[in-house]
Amino acid sequence: MATVLRFLSYRVVIYSNDHRPCHIHVMSTEHEAIFELNCPEGPPSLRENYGFRKATLNLIAPHLQDNLADLCKQWKQIHGNY
């Protein structure tokens, strides 16, 4: 598991043994959400949510979009093609 981004109180993780399509896990101390990145253009889309409030997800999504190019690059370094 590689933490590839931190913002606010969240960390963004890509698991090295994970599967396609390219996606990331956004984690807090109590919650997790999985976003498909839809590389290379995006936008990231919510796939699964485990406890985050909708308002919080609405705060997270723009951070992922702002960092999409880097997140896609890091996925490709770990897993190859999207």
N, C-alpha and C positions, 0 to 999 in steps of 0.2 A: 504494500500500500504506500503510495507516494502522495504527500500533501503538496498540491501544485499551486494553491492560492489560499491566502488568508485575507479576510475583510470583515469589518465589524467584529462580531464575536463568532464568526463561522470559519470553518476550514473546508476546502474543496479537495476531494481525494479521487485519485484514479487507482483502482486495484490492478496490480500487475497480472493477476490471473483471471481477469474479467473478460467479458464477451462483447461482441459487436451487437448493435451499432454503438458508435462512440458516445459515451455518456460519462457524467461525473456524479459523485455523491457529495452533497452539501450537508455538513454535520454541525450540530451544536452539541452542547453537553447532554441534551435530552432528546433531540429530534434528528431526523434525517430525511432528505429529499433527494430524488434521483432525477436529473435533467438529461435528456438527450441533447447533444450539442448541435446536431444537424450541420456538421461541417461540410464545406468550409464557410458557407454564407450565414448559417443560422436561420432564424433565431433559436436559441435554446428553448426547449419545451419540457414542461413538467411531465414526467412519466409516473412517478410514485411519490407519495408523501406520507411520512410517518410522524405526525404530530405537529408540524408547523401550521400556524394560522395563515389564512389566506393573505392577510395584510403583510405578514412577514415574507411570504413567497413573492409578493409583489415588490418587496424591497430587494430581494435576492436576485431576481431575474435580470434587472438592468446591470448589475455587477458582472454577471456571467456574460451578457452581451458585450459589455465594454472590454472584456478580457477574452473574447471568443477566439481570436487568432492564436493567442498563446496557449489556450486550453486545447485547441485542435492540434497545435504543434506538439504539445506534450503527450497527447493521446497517441499521435503518430509515432513518436519516439519510443513509447512503451509497447504499442501493439501493432505498429505498421499501419496499413490503410484503414480508412474509416469504416 
